[in-house]
Amino acid sequence: WMAQGLIQSSGLTGELEDTSTNYLNQLCSIFFLEKTEEQHGNLSNTCRMPEIIHDLAVYMANEECLITKNYRFGPISDKVKHVSFHDFDCSGEEVTKALFELMNLRTVFFPFQGLGASDTGFVNRCISKFKYLYVLDLSYSCFQVLPHSIGNLKNLRFFDISGNANIETLPNAICKLF
């Protein structure tokens, strides 16, 4: 939420993390979200959305979000701003051709271990094509070299490369990131 610019500082605490925690607690108190005991990677304090709320959220976000497990090839709406790769080979010609035609993409997300980007070419294309990304999650990917062009993503607010055992060094350009 912070990376997407949806959380604004309340002015009292000044910290976005504190404001976010307050929002999260409020959403839990009205049962919009439920705290869980599940462990997701290094996140121990996680929440889940009740199924009926989830279904409503998916319905409302239908035009702006694309989850590739629902993608049936062909054109992708130019209104899509967020892409999440679920159980999908992102190197396939069909999805990459349609994906790289999007101009306003703000999020590229690989949510499951072992399904990250496996090819430096894909990462290079993401960086060169989607200059206005706010969120880039390449966790558990299989590529070995992070391109120097990563420093060109001036709007990037959340960048995750955790679980990438193959990366040996990071380019100096990473210091250009906000």
N, CA, C and O of each residue as an XYZ file, in Angstrom:
712
protein
N       0.832     -1.195      0.000
C       0.000      0.000      0.000
C       0.867      1.246      0.000
O       0.559      2.222     -0.685
N       1.951      1.219      0.765
C       2.839      2.383      0.797
C       3.507      2.570     -0.554
O       3.616      3.695     -1.042
N       3.958      1.472     -1.169
C       4.644      1.560     -2.453
C       3.736      2.109     -3.549
O       4.209      2.787     -4.461
N       2.456      1.827     -3.471
C       1.504      2.302     -4.468
C       1.046      3.735     -4.191
O       0.311      4.311     -4.993
N       1.468      4.312     -3.076
C       1.085      5.678     -2.736
C      -0.304      5.776     -2.128
O      -0.897      6.855     -2.115
N      -0.837      4.658     -1.619
C      -2.182      4.653     -1.061
C      -2.214      5.079      0.403
O      -3.282      5.386      0.932
N      -1.069      5.102      1.056
C      -0.987      5.487      2.459
C      -0.341      6.867      2.538
O       0.740      7.086      1.991
N      -0.998      7.777      3.208
C      -0.456      9.112      3.422
C      -0.173      9.281      4.905
O      -0.896      8.745      5.745
N       0.860     10.011      5.221
C       1.205     10.254      6.612
C       0.101     11.050      7.286
O      -0.429     12.004      6.716
N      -0.240     10.652      8.500
C      -1.313     11.324      9.228
C      -0.856     12.652      9.812
O      -1.688     13.446     10.252
N       0.427     12.907      9.826
C       0.942     14.147     10.384
C       1.218     14.047     11.869
O       2.072     14.763     12.393
N       0.503     13.166     12.555
C       0.713     13.016     13.994
C       1.961     12.196     14.276
O       2.838     12.619     15.029
N       2.032     11.025     13.667
C       3.193     10.167     13.887
C       4.267     10.421     12.852
O       5.457     10.293     13.140
N       3.854     10.780     11.652
C       4.819     11.069     10.601
C       5.360      9.843      9.897
O       5.927      9.961      8.810
N       5.203      8.674     10.483
C       5.743      7.458      9.891
C       4.659      6.715      9.115
O       3.590      6.420      9.648
N       4.951      6.416      7.848
C       3.981      5.678      7.036
C       3.718      4.290      7.606
O       2.598      3.788      7.517
N       4.736      3.667      8.189
C       4.564      2.335      8.765
C       3.551      2.354      9.905
O       2.740      1.436     10.034
N       3.596      3.406     10.739
C       2.644      3.513     11.850
C       1.228      3.713     11.325
O       0.282      3.097     11.817
N       1.088      4.574     10.326
C      -0.224      4.809      9.718
C      -0.746      3.523      9.092
O      -1.927      3.201      9.225
N       0.131      2.782      8.408
C      -0.265      1.514      7.780
C      -0.713      0.500      8.817
O      -1.705     -0.201      8.613
N       0.001      0.418      9.917
C      -0.367     -0.513     10.989
C      -1.734     -0.154     11.554
O      -2.553     -1.034     11.821
N      -1.980      1.143     11.736
C      -3.290      1.578     12.225
C      -4.396      1.191     11.248
O      -5.446      0.698     11.659
N      -4.162      1.413      9.954
C      -5.159      1.024      8.939
C      -5.413     -0.478      8.985
O      -6.560     -0.924      8.950
N      -4.338     -1.248      9.063
C      -4.464     -2.708      9.092
C      -5.257     -3.161     10.308
O      -6.124     -4.028     10.198
N      -4.969     -2.584     11.458
C      -5.703     -2.933     12.673
C      -7.179     -2.560     12.561
O      -8.044     -3.299     13.031
N      -7.471     -1.414     11.940
C      -8.869     -1.011     11.746
C      -9.595     -1.984     10.820
O     -10.741     -2.350     11.078
N      -8.932     -2.400      9.745
C      -9.546     -3.353      8.819
C      -9.796     -4.702      9.497
O     -10.789     -5.369      9.210
N      -8.901     -5.098     10.390
C      -9.107     -6.340     11.146
C     -10.248     -6.191     12.149
O     -11.002     -7.137     12.378
N     -10.377     -5.009     12.746
C     -11.417     -4.815     13.761
C     -12.825     -4.859     13.167
O     -13.782     -5.167     13.878
N     -12.964     -4.559     11.880
C     -14.287     -4.632     11.237
C     -14.428     -5.906     10.395
O     -15.360     -6.041      9.602
N     -13.483     -6.835     10.585
C     -13.493     -8.141      9.924
C     -13.363     -8.060      8.413
O     -13.771     -8.983      7.709
N     -12.799     -6.966      7.903
C     -12.493     -6.869      6.479
C     -11.282     -7.751      6.177
O     -11.174     -8.331      5.097
N     -10.368     -7.840      7.158
C      -9.217     -8.732      7.109
C      -9.201     -9.542      8.391
O      -9.749     -9.126      9.411
N      -8.557    -10.722      8.324
C      -8.415    -11.579      9.491
C      -6.937    -11.901      9.677
O      -6.273    -12.340      8.737
N      -6.424    -11.688     10.874
C      -5.030    -12.048     11.146
C      -4.919    -13.567     11.162
O      -5.813    -14.261     11.646
N      -3.809    -14.073     10.627
C      -3.586    -15.520     10.572
C      -2.279    -15.856     11.270
O      -1.454    -14.985     11.547
N      -2.115    -17.125     11.544
C      -0.890    -17.614     12.170
C       0.055    -18.197     11.126
O       1.135    -18.683     11.464
N      -0.348    -18.149      9.866
C       0.456    -18.747      8.804
C       1.771    -18.011      8.630
O       1.877    -16.825      8.944
N       2.763    -18.711      8.132
C       4.072    -18.140      7.871
C       4.256    -18.058      6.363
O       4.152    -19.076      5.678
N       4.530    -16.860      5.826
C       4.780    -16.656      4.400
C       6.169    -16.081      4.243
O       6.370    -14.878      4.411
N       7.137    -16.936      3.920
C       8.509    -16.470      3.803
C       8.971    -15.904      5.126
O       8.920    -16.581      6.153
N       9.430    -14.643      5.102
C       9.889    -14.021      6.344
C       8.797    -13.195      7.013
O       9.071    -12.474      7.972
N       7.562    -13.289      6.519
C       6.453    -12.548      7.112
C       5.723    -13.428      8.113
O       5.134    -14.441      7.735
N       5.756    -13.057      9.361
C       5.066    -13.859     10.362
C       3.723    -13.258     10.736
O       2.838    -13.973     11.204
N       3.556    -11.970     10.541
C       2.310    -11.293     10.873
C       1.529    -11.090      9.573
O       1.689    -10.068      8.906
N       0.707    -12.036      9.224
C      -0.007    -11.964      7.951
C      -1.511    -11.915      8.174
O      -2.015    -12.222      9.255
N      -2.201    -11.522      7.126
C      -3.659    -11.434      7.164
C      -4.230    -12.136      5.949
O      -3.546    -12.345      4.946
N      -5.486    -12.490      6.061
C      -6.208    -13.033      4.917
C      -7.525    -12.291      4.821
O      -8.019    -11.719      5.792
N      -8.070    -12.319      3.632
C      -9.341    -11.660      3.378
C     -10.426    -12.720      3.329
O     -10.250    -13.732      2.650
N     -11.545    -12.528      4.026
C     -12.641    -13.497      3.916
C     -13.054    -13.664      2.450
O     -12.981    -12.720      1.663
N     -13.481    -14.852      2.103
C     -13.746    -15.189      0.701
C     -14.722    -14.233      0.022
O     -14.498    -13.846     -1.125
N     -15.785    -13.848      0.695
C     -16.776    -12.972      0.073
C     -16.191    -11.582     -0.199
O     -16.503    -10.971     -1.222
N     -15.349    -11.081      0.702
C     -14.685     -9.784      0.500
C     -13.681     -9.914     -0.638
O     -13.556     -9.017     -1.472
N     -12.962    -11.041     -0.666
C     -11.992    -11.277     -1.737
C     -12.677    -11.276     -3.096
O     -12.197    -10.645     -4.037
N     -13.788    -11.977     -3.197
C     -14.517    -12.045     -4.462
C     -14.967    -10.655     -4.912
O     -14.903    -10.335     -6.099
N     -15.413     -9.842     -3.983
C     -15.821     -8.475     -4.305
C     -14.615     -7.651     -4.768
O     -14.710     -6.904     -5.742
N     -13.494     -7.787     -4.076
C     -12.284     -7.047     -4.449
C     -11.802     -7.448     -5.839
O     -11.413     -6.590     -6.632
N     -11.825     -8.740     -6.138
C     -11.415     -9.218     -7.467
C     -12.347     -8.653     -8.536
O     -11.893     -8.218     -9.594
N     -13.639     -8.661     -8.260
C     -14.614     -8.122     -9.205
C     -14.362     -6.633     -9.469
O     -14.386     -6.186    -10.616
N     -14.120     -5.873     -8.397
C     -13.927     -4.430     -8.529
C     -12.609     -4.078     -9.230
O     -12.539     -3.076     -9.941
N     -11.567     -4.891     -9.037
C     -10.248     -4.610     -9.603
C     -10.032     -5.292    -10.945
O      -8.922     -5.273    -11.475
N     -11.068     -5.887    -11.496
C     -10.950     -6.713    -12.682
C     -10.242     -6.036    -13.847
O      -9.438     -6.681    -14.520
N     -10.507     -4.776    -14.106
C      -9.914     -4.115    -15.263
C      -8.493     -3.635    -15.023
O      -7.737     -3.466    -15.980
N      -8.108     -3.412    -13.771
C      -6.775     -2.890    -13.493
C      -5.764     -3.971    -13.156
O      -4.559     -3.731    -13.229
N      -6.226     -5.147    -12.791
C      -5.330     -6.208    -12.346
C      -5.424     -7.418    -13.257
O      -6.491     -7.749    -13.774
N      -4.289     -8.069    -13.441
C      -4.246     -9.297    -14.222
C      -3.487    -10.341    -13.425
O      -2.321    -10.153    -13.079
N      -4.163    -11.441    -13.141
C      -3.521    -12.589    -12.517
C      -3.385    -13.614    -13.628
O      -4.385    -14.050    -14.199
N      -2.158    -14.003    -13.938
C      -1.931    -14.803    -15.139
C      -2.576    -16.175    -15.110
O      -2.728    -16.796    -16.162
N      -2.962    -16.672    -13.934
C      -3.623    -17.979    -13.936
C      -4.998    -17.884    -14.615
O      -5.555    -18.897    -15.039
N      -5.539    -16.668    -14.713
C      -6.819    -16.450    -15.394
C      -6.638    -15.971    -16.831
O      -7.625    -15.799    -17.548
N      -5.416    -15.757    -17.259
C      -5.134    -15.213    -18.585
C      -5.299    -16.296    -19.642
O      -4.751    -17.391    -19.513
N      -6.052    -15.988    -20.678
C      -6.348    -16.970    -21.725
C      -5.766    -16.563    -23.077
O      -6.339    -16.902    -24.113
N      -4.660    -15.857    -23.092
C      -3.971    -15.403    -24.292
C      -4.823    -14.413    -25.079
O      -6.051    -14.402    -24.984
N      -4.155    -13.608    -25.837
C      -4.830    -12.577    -26.599
C      -4.512    -11.219    -26.013
O      -3.643    -11.099    -25.150
N      -5.205    -10.202    -26.471
C      -4.896     -8.851    -25.992
C      -5.229     -8.673    -24.512
O      -6.152     -9.293    -23.983
N      -4.461     -7.821    -23.870
C      -4.691     -7.459    -22.474
C      -5.172     -6.018    -22.475
O      -4.621     -5.180    -23.189
N      -6.187     -5.725    -21.688
C      -6.730     -4.369    -21.611
C      -5.631     -3.374    -21.263
O      -4.790     -3.645    -20.405
N      -5.640     -2.224    -21.928
C      -4.633     -1.203    -21.631
C      -4.879     -0.527    -20.287
O      -4.092      0.321    -19.866
N      -5.969     -0.898    -19.611
C      -6.250     -0.374    -18.271
C      -5.515     -1.155    -17.184
O      -5.484     -0.728    -16.030
N      -4.924     -2.296    -17.542
C      -4.212     -3.128    -16.563
C      -2.987     -2.379    -16.054
O      -2.163     -1.898    -16.832
N      -2.887     -2.291    -14.737
C      -1.757     -1.610    -14.099
C      -0.937     -2.550    -13.215
O       0.200     -2.238    -12.860
N      -1.510     -3.691    -12.863
C      -0.856     -4.605    -11.933
C      -0.932     -6.027    -12.485
O      -2.014     -6.508    -12.823
N       0.214     -6.698    -12.575
C       0.270     -8.066    -13.085
C       0.912     -8.958    -12.034
O       1.974     -8.649    -11.494
N       0.246    -10.067    -11.759
C       0.756    -11.054    -10.824
C       0.850    -12.390    -11.553
O      -0.137    -12.874    -12.108
N       2.039    -12.980    -11.549
C       2.257    -14.255    -12.220
C       2.002    -15.391    -11.240
O       2.794    -15.615    -10.325
N       0.906    -16.105    -11.427
C       0.539    -17.244    -10.590
C       0.620    -18.512    -11.430
O      -0.048    -18.624    -12.458
N       1.432    -19.463    -10.994
C       1.518    -20.765    -11.668
C       1.614    -20.606    -13.179
O       0.897    -21.273    -13.924
N       2.481    -19.742    -13.623
C       2.518    -19.427    -15.044
C       3.960    -19.239    -15.474
O       4.755    -18.641    -14.748
N       4.301    -19.744    -16.645
C       5.630    -19.560    -17.203
C       5.664    -18.205    -17.906
O       5.097    -18.047    -18.987
N       6.328    -17.237    -17.292
C       6.334    -15.884    -17.839
C       7.189    -15.764    -19.079
O       7.174    -14.718    -19.730
N       7.928    -16.787    -19.426
C       8.780    -16.704    -20.602
C       8.022    -17.063    -21.878
O       8.579    -16.959    -22.971
N       6.772    -17.479    -21.758
C       5.988    -17.842    -22.937
C       5.784    -16.663    -23.874
O       5.542    -15.544    -23.424
N       5.878    -16.903    -25.148
C       5.779    -15.850    -26.164
C       4.451    -15.114    -26.115
O       4.418    -13.895    -26.284
N       3.361    -15.826    -25.888
C       2.034    -15.199    -25.897
C       1.880    -14.147    -24.802
O       1.447    -13.026    -25.066
N       2.238    -14.518    -23.569
C       2.041    -13.579    -22.467
C       3.012    -12.409    -22.552
O       2.621    -11.275    -22.276
N       4.257    -12.650    -22.924
C       5.207    -11.538    -22.961
C       4.866    -10.550    -24.056
O       5.038     -9.346    -23.866
N       4.390    -11.018    -25.189
C       4.013    -10.102    -26.269
C       2.882     -9.183    -25.807
O       2.953     -7.969    -26.002
N       1.850     -9.745    -25.204
C       0.723     -8.949    -24.724
C       1.133     -8.071    -23.539
O       0.700     -6.923    -23.440
N       1.962     -8.602    -22.646
C       2.391     -7.865    -21.461
C       3.201     -6.632    -21.845
O       2.983     -5.551    -21.298
N       4.119     -6.783    -22.767
C       5.001     -5.670    -23.105
C       4.335     -4.622    -23.990
O       4.977     -3.643    -24.372
N       3.075     -4.809    -24.317
C       2.317     -3.770    -25.012
C       1.660     -2.807    -24.026
O       1.162     -1.755    -24.426
N       1.656     -3.160    -22.741
C       1.053     -2.299    -21.723
C       1.948     -1.085    -21.482
O       3.171     -1.207    -21.406
N       1.324      0.082    -21.363
C       2.096      1.309    -21.179
C       2.065      1.819    -19.741
O       3.000      2.497    -19.316
N       1.021      1.514    -18.987
C       0.835      2.094    -17.665
C       1.038      1.098    -16.535
O       0.473      1.267    -15.454
N       1.826      0.075    -16.765
C       2.020     -0.954    -15.743
C       2.759     -0.373    -14.536
O       3.768      0.316    -14.686
N       2.243     -0.660    -13.335
C       2.838     -0.160    -12.099
C       3.368     -1.271    -11.203
O       4.191     -1.017    -10.322
N       2.901     -2.514    -11.421
C       3.295     -3.623    -10.556
C       3.577     -4.872    -11.391
O       2.782     -5.244    -12.254
N       4.709     -5.511    -11.126
C       5.006     -6.850    -11.648
C       5.369     -7.670    -10.422
O       6.292     -7.327     -9.683
N       4.630     -8.762    -10.211
C       4.705     -9.496     -8.955
C       4.756    -10.992     -9.210
O       3.936    -11.531     -9.953
N       5.728    -11.667     -8.588
C       5.843    -13.121     -8.622
C       5.629    -13.627     -7.196
O       6.584    -13.664     -6.420
N       4.404    -14.018     -6.824
C       4.098    -14.272     -5.423
C       4.503    -15.629     -4.860
O       4.371    -15.837     -3.654
N       4.980    -16.544     -5.661
C       5.251    -17.883     -5.128
C       6.691    -18.299     -5.368
O       7.255    -18.051     -6.434
N       7.275    -18.932     -4.370
C       8.639    -19.407     -4.457
C       8.800    -20.370     -5.632
O       7.999    -21.283     -5.826
N       9.863    -20.137     -6.412
C      10.162    -21.015     -7.526
C       9.503    -20.607     -8.824
O       9.775    -21.217     -9.858
N       8.641    -19.590     -8.811
C       7.979    -19.171    -10.046
C       8.465    -17.808    -10.528
O       7.841    -17.206    -11.402
N       9.562    -17.318     -9.976
C      10.068    -16.004    -10.377
C      10.636    -16.017    -11.775
O      10.690    -17.050    -12.443
N      11.055    -14.848    -12.196
C      11.642    -14.709    -13.530
C      12.897    -15.559    -13.623
O      13.740    -15.528    -12.726
N      13.022    -16.306    -14.688
C      14.168    -17.193    -14.811
C      15.145    -16.690    -15.854
O      16.138    -17.358    -16.140
N      14.887    -15.550    -16.414
C      15.671    -15.141    -17.545
C      15.988    -13.652    -17.437
O      15.100    -12.823    -17.239
N      17.279    -13.333    -17.571
C      17.727    -11.949    -17.466
C      17.101    -11.097    -18.555
O      16.850     -9.912    -18.338
N      16.842    -11.677    -19.726
C      16.203    -10.937    -20.819
C      14.832    -10.425    -20.422
O      14.461     -9.303    -20.769
N      14.073    -11.242    -19.693
C      12.755    -10.826    -19.232
C      12.880     -9.656    -18.267
O      12.122     -8.690    -18.359
N      13.828     -9.736    -17.346
C      14.059     -8.667    -16.377
C      14.483     -7.392    -17.096
O      13.982     -6.311    -16.785
N      15.394     -7.506    -18.050
C      15.832     -6.344    -18.837
C      14.662     -5.684    -19.549
O      14.543     -4.459    -19.550
N      13.801     -6.490    -20.151
C      12.642     -5.940    -20.859
C      11.687     -5.254    -19.903
O      11.152     -4.193    -20.225
N      11.461     -5.839    -18.726
C      10.600     -5.200    -17.717
C      11.145     -3.829    -17.350
O      10.402     -2.849    -17.297
N      12.441     -3.765    -17.098
C      13.055     -2.510    -16.665
C      13.020     -1.470    -17.778
O      12.724     -0.302    -17.526
N      13.319     -1.884    -19.007
C      13.357     -0.905    -20.101
C      11.965     -0.480    -20.547
O      11.776      0.669    -20.946
N      11.004     -1.363    -20.490
C       9.654     -1.059    -20.974
C       8.793     -0.352    -19.934
O       8.043      0.565    -20.270
N       8.896     -0.767    -18.685
C       8.014     -0.251    -17.640
C       8.763      0.720    -16.743
O       9.103      0.390    -15.607
N       9.015      1.894    -17.242
C       9.809      2.897    -16.535
C       9.099      3.484    -15.321
O       9.734      4.138    -14.494
N       7.785      3.261    -15.202
C       7.024      3.873    -14.121
C       6.561      2.867    -13.068
O       5.586      3.108    -12.356
N       7.267      1.738    -12.976
C       6.906      0.726    -11.984
C       7.063      1.279    -10.572
O       8.040      1.964    -10.268
N       6.094      0.977     -9.716
C       6.180      1.268     -8.292
C       6.627      0.025     -7.531
O       7.336      0.116     -6.529
N       6.199     -1.142     -8.024
C       6.468     -2.408     -7.334
C       7.049     -3.405     -8.333
O       6.476     -3.649     -9.394
N       8.196     -3.974     -7.973
C       8.801     -5.033     -8.780
C       9.250     -6.123     -7.823
O      10.195     -5.947     -7.054
N       8.557     -7.251     -7.885
C       8.867     -8.379     -7.017
C       9.483     -9.476     -7.877
O       8.796    -10.122     -8.668
N      10.776     -9.674     -7.713
C      11.497    -10.722     -8.433
C      12.050    -11.752     -7.446
O      13.071    -12.389     -7.702
N      11.361    -11.901     -6.322
C      11.829    -12.839     -5.308
C      11.798    -14.270     -5.844
O      10.938    -14.646     -6.641
N      12.761    -15.039     -5.378
C      12.893    -16.450     -5.739
C      13.041    -16.657     -7.239
O      12.648    -17.699     -7.764
N      13.595    -15.689     -7.918
C      13.850    -15.828     -9.346
C      15.141    -16.607     -9.558
O      15.876    -16.902     -8.615
N      15.391    -16.926    -10.803
C      16.523    -17.797    -11.096
C      17.625    -17.113    -11.901
O      18.592    -17.771    -12.287
N      17.505    -15.816    -12.165
C      18.523    -15.149    -12.966
C      19.779    -14.896    -12.130
O      19.733    -14.893    -10.900
N      20.908    -14.683    -12.829
C      22.185    -14.545    -12.132
C      22.662    -13.099    -12.027
O      23.389    -12.750    -11.096
N      22.258    -12.264    -12.973
C      22.757    -10.895    -13.018
C      21.582     -9.931    -13.015
O      20.668    -10.055    -13.829
N      21.607     -8.977    -12.107
C      20.618     -7.914    -12.086
C      21.145     -6.817    -12.995
O      22.257     -6.331    -12.785
N      20.370     -6.410    -14.010
C      20.866     -5.428    -14.972
C      21.188     -4.074    -14.332
O      20.548     -3.670    -13.361
N      22.184     -3.382    -14.885
C      22.549     -2.049    -14.411
C      21.414     -1.061    -14.624
O      21.326     -0.052    -13.923
N      20.552     -1.343    -15.579
C      19.445     -0.432    -15.886
C      18.415     -0.360    -14.764
O      17.485      0.441    -14.847
N      18.553     -1.176    -13.713
C      17.632     -1.127    -12.578
C      17.601      0.272    -11.975
O      16.577      0.691    -11.433
N      18.695      0.987    -12.063
C      18.774      2.343    -11.538
C      17.890      3.332    -12.275
O      17.679      4.447    -11.797
N      17.364      2.940    -13.444
C      16.496      3.827    -14.227
C      15.057      3.843    -13.721
O      14.263      4.676    -14.158
N      14.714      2.956    -12.825
C      13.343      2.887    -12.309
C      13.171      3.899    -11.176
O      13.156      3.533    -10.000
N      13.044      5.149    -11.537
C      13.018      6.256    -10.575
C      11.791      6.244     -9.679
O      11.840      6.802     -8.583
N      10.688      5.628    -10.105
C       9.451      5.602     -9.315
C       9.333      4.373     -8.426
O       8.389      4.266     -7.643
N      10.274      3.452     -8.536
C      10.203      2.196     -7.800
C      10.228      2.455     -6.297
O      11.123      3.133     -5.794
N       9.238      1.911     -5.580
C       9.132      2.093     -4.136
C       9.241      0.780     -3.376
O       9.526      0.775     -2.179
N       9.015     -0.334     -4.069
C       9.148     -1.643     -3.448
C       9.853     -2.547     -4.439
O       9.388     -2.728     -5.565
N      10.978     -3.117     -4.020
C      11.776     -3.970     -4.883
C      12.224     -5.161     -4.057
O      12.935     -4.997     -3.065
N      11.816     -6.360     -4.456
C      12.142     -7.557     -3.692
C      12.909     -8.530     -4.570
O      12.403     -8.995     -5.591
N      14.128     -8.831     -4.166
C      14.919     -9.853     -4.856
C      15.354    -10.929     -3.855
O      16.337    -11.636     -4.077
N      14.617    -11.042     -2.763
C      14.960    -12.046     -1.757
C      14.806    -13.450     -2.335
O      13.990    -13.682     -3.228
N      15.589    -14.367     -1.821
C      15.504    -15.760     -2.242
C      16.184    -16.039     -3.565
O      16.026    -17.127     -4.119
N      16.938    -15.084     -4.086
C      17.664    -15.275     -5.344
C      19.067    -15.777     -5.039
O      20.001    -14.986     -4.908
N      19.212    -17.075     -4.927
C      20.486    -17.673     -4.542
C      21.550    -17.519     -5.626
O      22.740    -17.623     -5.331
N      21.153    -17.276     -6.860
C      22.105    -17.214     -7.968
C      22.775    -15.852     -8.122
O      23.821    -15.756     -8.764
N      22.198    -14.797     -7.550
C      22.788    -13.468     -7.688
C      23.998    -13.376     -6.767
O      23.896    -13.608     -5.563
N      25.148    -13.031     -7.353
C      26.379    -12.950     -6.575
C      26.696    -11.522     -6.155
O      27.173    -11.296     -5.043
N      26.438    -10.559     -7.029
C      26.670     -9.150     -6.702
C      25.552     -8.305     -7.265
O      24.857     -8.708     -8.198
N      25.386     -7.142     -6.696
C      24.385     -6.199     -7.187
C      25.094     -5.059     -7.909
O      26.181     -4.649     -7.501
N      24.494     -4.546     -8.973
C      25.140     -3.439     -9.687
C      25.112     -2.164     -8.834
O      24.222     -1.988     -8.003
N      26.077     -1.291     -9.042
C      26.132     -0.021     -8.304
C      24.905      0.818     -8.577
O      24.527      1.641     -7.743
N      24.272      0.632     -9.723
C      23.093      1.416    -10.104
C      21.934      1.229     -9.134
O      21.008      2.039     -9.116
N      21.973      0.176     -8.330
C      20.897     -0.055     -7.365
C      20.844      1.068     -6.325
O      19.809      1.294     -5.697
N      21.949      1.757     -6.152
C      22.007      2.871     -5.201
C      21.203      4.082     -5.700
O      20.933      4.995     -4.919
N      20.824      4.106     -6.959
C      20.030      5.192     -7.511
C      18.542      5.060     -7.152
O      17.770      6.002     -7.328
N      18.156      3.900     -6.656
C      16.759      3.668     -6.341
C      16.349      4.428     -5.103
O      17.137      4.584     -4.170
N      15.092      4.911     -5.092
C      14.545      5.641     -3.961
C      14.405      4.727     -2.783
O      13.957      5.154     -1.719
